[in-house]
């Protein structure tokens, strides 16, 4: 796993982009916890090592693929997206005008709290994402506004014990 991170000291020094997204139409987002977007903190093309790092910190890798091209969120899990290859434009937080378009590249990592809307706008042919979930949570796929049960699930979802990169998630995420 040596060389996977470009440097833990640079990880802590630069810090992530922090996006606090408010409810946007039917997309609940998570007004208590922001999206964290780390830029260039992992070595591109090392999907196996990326999965191992996430697993080491209690985040269970469940799939390798892309990001769905439709707006959705998860009410049962916090999610980390490790971008292992290519690049893409994603819309976070639901449709415009409330959503935030970001470009992600191999080596970036996004931590999405439950309820965060996300969708792929475009991607390169070699775009590869590692999807992992905190505390072995099982993700669901929500494409419409949350009912009372989904709101309660999101409210009661446990706080992750660790940052998937090994940092201090509690410094930025506060319950």
Secondary structure, DSSP 4 states (H G I P E B T S, - for coil): -TTSBS-HHHHHHH--EEE----BTTB---SSS-EEEE-S-B-TT-HHHHHHHHHHTTEEEEEEE---SS-BB-SS--EEEEEEESEEEEEESSSTTTSEEEEEETT-EEEE-TT--EEEEEE-TT-EEEEEEETTPPP--B-S---HHHHHHHHHPPPPSS-TTSS-GGGT---
